[in-house]
C-alpha cells in the first residue's frame, strides 16, 4: 500500500493505492494520525486505487472518525471500487462517512 498526501481544493487528501490489510493498516493509521495532528475540518481519502480492505482497515477509519470528533472533523471517501464500498455498506459504515464517486461530490456533501 502507498499513501500520498495531496490537497484538493485546499482540503487535505490522502491518495491511497493498493490493499489495506493487516500488514498495511499501520501505515494508513500513521498517515491518518499525522493528518489528525493538524485537526483538519475535513479530510478526504481518494480510494480509487484501493483494491481491497479488510477489518483492520475498517478499524483504522473508525479510529480516525472517533478521534476527529473532538474538533468536529469529518472524513470523506471517494472513488471506492464496488468491492470496497460493499464492505463498508455491509457493516453499516456508509452511515458514518461521506462516500461519493468523486472529490467534488464529496466536498459538496461535507459542506466545503
Buried (B, 14 or more C-beta within 10 A) or exposed (E): BEBEEEEBEEBBBBBBBBBBBEEBBEBBBEBBEEBBEEEBBBBBBBBBBBEBBBEBBBEBBBBBBEEBEEEEBBBBBBBBBEEBBEBBEEEEBBEBBBBBEEBEBBBEBBEB
